[in-house]
Amino acid sequence: SIANEIYAFFEDGKNFVASMKKVLKKSEQSDVLRYHACEEYELRINESKGDLSNFTVEDLYKDKNIVGDTLDPDYVPTLTSTGQTISKISSSPLLKNTIKDILSKK
């Protein structure tokens, strides 16, 4: 409903403001840098390289659980909350199988 979309919009806005406070607050900056610095992303990508090579960008775009209907010619965008987006993505069989494979290797 429209009310839910407006509510989700404001919740996402509050989350954004809270995140910005962490970036600007001196005592929180080291945490932000530790988890969001380029070095951290590079480390995560290198650790995931083997798993990422198991599927292509085209595979991801074909998975409706990830992209939904956004690539359909008659697509009309709707506002969704972060929770709704995560819930939708987490139902992806491609991602579930990849995660299952990763966990079985550990």
N, CA, C and O of each residue as an XYZ file, in Angstrom:
424
protein
N       0.839     -1.189      0.000
C       0.000      0.000      0.000
C       0.877      1.242      0.000
O       2.070      1.178      0.296
N       0.282      2.347     -0.329
C       1.005      3.623     -0.362
C       1.526      3.964      1.031
O       2.654      4.435      1.175
N       0.708      3.729      2.058
C       1.132      4.038      3.433
C       2.382      3.247      3.808
O       3.296      3.792      4.427
N       2.430      1.971      3.438
C       3.602      1.143      3.734
C       4.833      1.650      2.988
O       5.935      1.654      3.536
N       4.649      2.071      1.754
C       5.777      2.582      0.974
C       6.306      3.883      1.571
O       7.518      4.093      1.622
N       5.417      4.748      2.019
C       5.838      6.003      2.646
C       6.558      5.706      3.953
O       7.592      6.306      4.247
N       6.012      4.778      4.738
C       6.648      4.383      5.996
C       8.052      3.829      5.723
O       9.007      4.193      6.409
N       8.175      2.957      4.732
C       9.477      2.363      4.387
C      10.460      3.442      3.944
O      11.644      3.385      4.275
N       9.966      4.421      3.197
C      10.813      5.522      2.748
C      11.407      6.277      3.942
O      12.601      6.576      3.957
N      10.577      6.581      4.933
C      11.064      7.313      6.099
C      11.985      6.444      6.965
O      12.944      6.949      7.549
N      11.699      5.166      7.048
C      12.587      4.262      7.804
C      13.962      4.202      7.153
O      14.980      4.251      7.843
N      13.995      4.095      5.838
C      15.275      4.085      5.123
C      16.010      5.406      5.325
O      17.233      5.423      5.456
N      15.272      6.502      5.351
C      15.871      7.814      5.603
C      16.492      7.884      6.986
O      17.587      8.420      7.153
N      15.789      7.339      7.987
C      16.336      7.328      9.350
C      17.599      6.476      9.409
O      18.563      6.837     10.085
N      17.598      5.358      8.710
C      18.795      4.507      8.679
C      19.963      5.243      8.033
O      21.103      5.124      8.483
N      19.680      5.996      6.989
C      20.725      6.759      6.315
C      21.315      7.812      7.257
O      22.533      7.970      7.335
N      20.449      8.526      7.964
C      20.914      9.556      8.900
C      21.762      8.915      9.998
O      22.806      9.453     10.366
N      21.321      7.770     10.524
C      22.091      7.078     11.560
C      23.463      6.668     11.028
O      24.459      6.757     11.747
N      23.520      6.222      9.782
C      24.796      5.840      9.171
C      25.709      7.047      9.016
O      26.908      6.960      9.284
N      25.155      8.164      8.590
C      25.954      9.367      8.419
C      26.498      9.855      9.763
O      27.622     10.353      9.829
N      25.716      9.718     10.829
C      26.188     10.102     12.161
C      27.423      9.292     12.535
O      28.369      9.826     13.116
N      27.414      7.993     12.200
C      28.574      7.147     12.500
C      29.804      7.614     11.743
O      30.908      7.602     12.287
N      29.627      8.023     10.500
C      30.753      8.485      9.696
C      31.326      9.784     10.273
O      32.541      9.981     10.284
N      30.456     10.653     10.742
C      30.896     11.956     11.214
C      31.372     11.950     12.661
O      32.111     12.846     13.071
N      30.963     10.964     13.431
C      31.327     10.900     14.847
C      32.725     10.294     14.977
O      32.942      9.153     14.569
N      33.666     11.041     15.535
C      35.066     10.607     15.627
C      35.212      9.223     16.237
O      35.980      8.405     15.731
N      34.484      8.945     17.320
C      34.652      7.669     18.014
C      34.161      6.474     17.198
O      34.503      5.335     17.516
N      33.366      6.713     16.153
C      32.815      5.630     15.330
C      33.566      5.472     14.007
O      33.371      4.475     13.311
N      34.411      6.425     13.650
C      35.041      6.414     12.328
C      35.923      5.191     12.103
O      35.991      4.682     10.984
N      36.588      4.717     13.130
C      37.461      3.556     12.925
C      36.646      2.317     12.563
O      37.084      1.505     11.748
N      35.457      2.167     13.167
C      34.584      1.043     12.810
C      34.125      1.144     11.367
O      34.119      0.153     10.637
N      33.742      2.344     10.961
C      33.288      2.553      9.584
C      34.414      2.218      8.614
O      34.195      1.515      7.628
N      35.608      2.713      8.885
C      36.744      2.439      7.998
C      37.089      0.956      7.966
O      37.423      0.420      6.910
N      37.013      0.291      9.114
C      37.370     -1.130      9.160
C      36.450     -1.955      8.265
O      36.910     -2.871      7.583
N      35.167     -1.643      8.263
C      34.221     -2.464      7.505
C      33.896     -1.934      6.110
O      33.331     -2.658      5.290
N      34.246     -0.679      5.834
C      33.832     -0.099      4.555
C      34.966      0.533      3.762
O      34.709      1.209      2.766
N      36.186      0.337      4.167
C      37.325      0.879      3.415
C      37.556      0.038      2.163
O      37.122     -1.112      2.089
N      38.234      0.613      1.193
C      38.530     -0.106     -0.053
C      39.288     -1.404      0.229
O      39.059     -2.419     -0.430
N      40.187     -1.364      1.207
C      40.962     -2.559      1.534
C      40.044     -3.698      1.981
O      40.257     -4.854      1.614
N      39.027     -3.367      2.771
C      38.087     -4.391      3.245
C      37.316     -4.991      2.078
O      37.151     -6.208      2.005
N      36.841     -4.146      1.162
C      36.116     -4.649      0.000
C      37.015     -5.517     -0.870
O      36.596     -6.565     -1.360
N      38.247     -5.076     -1.056
C      39.188     -5.860     -1.856
C      39.434     -7.223     -1.219
O      39.467     -8.241     -1.911
N      39.608     -7.240      0.097
C      39.804     -8.500      0.816
C      38.600     -9.424      0.627
O      38.758    -10.614      0.353
N      37.411     -8.872      0.776
C      36.184     -9.679      0.618
C      36.035    -10.208     -0.800
O      35.651    -11.360     -1.000
N      36.337     -9.374     -1.774
C      36.231     -9.816     -3.177
C      37.241    -10.922     -3.455
O      36.905    -11.930     -4.077
N      38.490    -10.737     -2.992
C      39.512    -11.769     -3.212
C      39.139    -13.079     -2.541
O      39.374    -14.149     -3.101
N      38.556    -13.009     -1.337
C      38.139    -14.228     -0.638
C      36.977    -14.918     -1.352
O      36.815    -16.134     -1.251
N      36.175    -14.141     -2.069
C      34.993    -14.690     -2.745
C      35.228    -15.000     -4.212
O      34.325    -15.483     -4.895
N      36.422    -14.729     -4.700
C      36.711    -14.853     -6.132
C      36.315    -16.218     -6.694
O      35.698    -16.301     -7.756
N      36.665    -17.270     -5.990
C      36.322    -18.612     -6.465
C      34.822    -18.820     -6.563
O      34.330    -19.394     -7.535
N      34.100    -18.355     -5.564
C      32.647    -18.510     -5.568
C      31.996    -17.614     -6.608
O      31.024    -18.006     -7.254
N      32.530    -16.413     -6.770
C      31.969    -15.488     -7.753
C      32.172    -15.985     -9.179
O      31.400    -15.633    -10.072
N      33.197    -16.795     -9.401
C      33.446    -17.290    -10.754
C      32.485    -18.405    -11.153
O      32.500    -18.851    -12.300
N      31.646    -18.862    -10.217
C      30.701    -19.937    -10.522
C      29.471    -19.468    -11.292
O      28.734    -20.291    -11.836
N      29.242    -18.160    -11.344
C      28.109    -17.667    -12.107
C      28.466    -16.339    -12.752
O      29.415    -15.667    -12.348
N      27.690    -15.974    -13.761
C      27.982    -14.767    -14.532
C      26.990    -13.663    -14.169
O      25.987    -13.902    -13.497
N      27.291    -12.472    -14.625
C      26.372    -11.358    -14.430
C      25.053    -11.665    -15.138
O      23.979    -11.314    -14.649
N      25.144    -12.317    -16.283
C      23.926    -12.680    -17.016
C      23.053    -13.625    -16.178
O      21.827    -13.517    -16.186
N      23.706    -14.560    -15.449
C      22.955    -15.458    -14.568
C      22.191    -14.663    -13.508
O      21.032    -14.955    -13.210
N      22.843    -13.678    -12.958
C      22.195    -12.857    -11.931
C      21.030    -12.064    -12.519
O      19.967    -11.971    -11.905
N      21.231    -11.491    -13.711
C      20.162    -10.721    -14.337
C      18.978    -11.603    -14.734
O      17.846    -11.119    -14.774
N      19.208    -12.865    -15.024
C      18.126    -13.781    -15.393
C      17.299    -14.203    -14.181
O      16.156    -14.636    -14.328
N      17.875    -14.076    -12.981
C      17.204    -14.526    -11.760
C      16.188    -13.482    -11.296
O      16.561    -12.440    -10.758
N      14.899    -13.771    -11.508
C      13.822    -12.843    -11.148
C      13.780    -12.573     -9.642
O      13.269    -11.536     -9.217
N      14.310    -13.494     -8.832
C      14.330    -13.253     -7.390
C      15.299    -12.135     -7.019
O      15.189    -11.547     -5.943
N      16.237    -11.844     -7.899
C      17.188    -10.766     -7.641
C      16.723     -9.471     -8.301
O      16.628     -8.439     -7.637
N      16.435     -9.513     -9.586
C      16.097     -8.290    -10.319
C      14.596     -8.040    -10.420
O      14.170     -6.959    -10.827
N      13.799     -9.036    -10.049
C      12.353     -8.850    -10.143
C      11.935     -8.622    -11.582
O      12.399     -9.303    -12.497
N      11.054     -7.658    -11.765
C      10.548     -7.354    -13.102
C      11.199     -6.115    -13.697
O      10.718     -5.587    -14.700
N      12.291     -5.641    -13.091
C      12.881     -4.371    -13.515
C      13.365     -4.353    -14.957
O      13.470     -3.283    -15.556
N      13.656     -5.501    -15.520
C      14.127     -5.542    -16.906
C      13.007     -5.778    -17.906
O      13.250     -5.789    -19.113
N      11.777     -5.966    -17.421
C      10.630     -6.143    -18.310
C      10.287     -4.812    -18.972
O      10.372     -3.765    -18.331
N       9.897     -4.841    -20.255
C       9.600     -3.590    -20.969
C       8.477     -2.769    -20.319
O       8.492     -1.541    -20.389
N       7.512     -3.436    -19.691
C       6.380     -2.711    -19.100
C       6.541     -2.466    -17.591
O       5.564     -2.189    -16.896
N       7.769     -2.570    -17.097
C       8.038     -2.410    -15.670
C       7.717     -0.988    -15.186
O       8.074     -0.001    -15.829
N       7.038     -0.913    -14.043
C       6.768      0.355    -13.375
C       7.387      0.260    -11.987
O       7.007     -0.612    -11.206
N       8.340      1.146    -11.662
C       9.023      1.039    -10.371
C       8.099      1.295     -9.189
O       7.180      2.111     -9.266
N       8.358      0.585     -8.092
C       7.650      0.817     -6.835
C       8.686      0.910     -5.729
O       9.744      0.283     -5.793
N       8.370      1.690     -4.728
C       9.270      1.882     -3.601
C       9.150      0.700     -2.656
O       8.046      0.358     -2.233
N      10.278      0.064     -2.316
C      10.261     -1.044     -1.354
C      11.262     -0.751     -0.246
O      12.222     -0.002     -0.426
N      11.010     -1.360      0.895
C      11.919     -1.169      2.022
C      13.134     -2.069      1.851
O      13.132     -2.991      1.035
N      14.153     -1.791      2.621
C      15.356     -2.619      2.591
C      15.013     -4.052      2.974
O      15.508     -5.000      2.363
N      14.169     -4.206      3.982
C      13.756     -5.542      4.428
C      13.056     -6.324      3.336
O      13.300     -7.518      3.163
N      12.183     -5.649      2.595
C      11.486     -6.316      1.494
C      12.476     -6.733      0.411
O      12.365     -7.823     -0.149
N      13.428     -5.880      0.122
C      14.431     -6.188     -0.897
C      15.275     -7.380     -0.474
O      15.512     -8.285     -1.274
N      15.731     -7.392      0.774
C      16.538     -8.511      1.275
C      15.728     -9.794      1.260
O      16.240    -10.848      0.883
N      14.475     -9.716      1.663
C      13.616    -10.894      1.655
C      13.468    -11.451      0.240
O      13.511    -12.664      0.037
N      13.295    -10.568     -0.727
C      13.149    -10.987     -2.122
C      14.431    -11.635     -2.638
O      14.391    -12.698     -3.257
N      15.559    -10.994     -2.382
C      16.839    -11.523     -2.853
C      17.160    -12.860     -2.189
O      17.696    -13.766     -2.829
N      16.828    -12.977     -0.900
C      17.170    -14.211     -0.182
C      16.394    -15.420     -0.687
O      16.738    -16.553     -0.350
N      15.359    -15.204     -1.483
C      14.618    -16.339     -2.036
C      15.205    -16.822     -3.363
O      14.633    -17.700     -4.008
N      16.329    -16.260     -3.769
C      16.962    -16.636     -5.031
C      17.571    -18.037     -4.936
O      18.446    -18.260     -4.100
N      17.133    -18.984     -5.766
C      17.724    -20.325     -5.760
C      19.220    -20.292     -6.093
O      19.998    -21.057     -5.522
N      19.619    -19.421     -7.004
C      21.028    -19.312     -7.391
C      21.883    -18.936     -6.180
O      22.916    -19.556     -5.925
N      21.448    -17.923     -5.443
C      22.207    -17.501     -4.273
C      22.155    -18.547     -3.163
O      23.161    -18.791     -2.496
N      20.989    -19.168     -2.959
C      20.871    -20.211     -1.928
C      21.845    -21.353     -2.202
O      22.529    -21.823     -1.293
N      21.904    -21.792     -3.443
C      22.812    -22.892     -3.798
C      24.269    -22.486     -3.631
O      25.086    -23.282     -3.169
N      24.598    -21.259     -4.002
C      25.975    -20.785     -3.844
C      26.362    -20.746     -2.377
O      27.444    -21.194     -2.000
N      25.468    -20.205     -1.546
C      25.746    -20.146     -0.103
C      25.860    -21.554      0.468
O      26.736    -21.821      1.291
N      24.985    -22.452      0.040
C      25.033    -23.837      0.517
C      26.365    -24.500      0.145
O      26.954    -25.227      0.945
N      26.830    -24.234     -1.091
C      28.113    -24.769     -1.533
C      29.269    -24.212     -0.710
O      30.186    -24.945     -0.341
N      29.220    -22.926     -0.430
C      30.279    -22.284      0.357
C      30.324    -22.891      1.759
O      31.395    -23.215      2.271
N      29.151    -23.040      2.370
C      29.107    -23.576      3.739
C      29.545    -25.034      3.794
O      30.131    -25.471      4.785
N      29.263    -25.789      2.730
C      29.654    -27.198      2.748
C      31.170    -27.362      2.609
O      31.714    -28.398      2.991
N      31.855    -26.352      2.066
C      33.307    -26.409      1.918
C      34.039    -26.095      3.217
O      35.218    -26.418      3.360
N      33.348    -25.469      4.159
C      34.006    -25.051      5.403
C      34.028    -26.127      6.437
O      34.549    -25.919      7.533
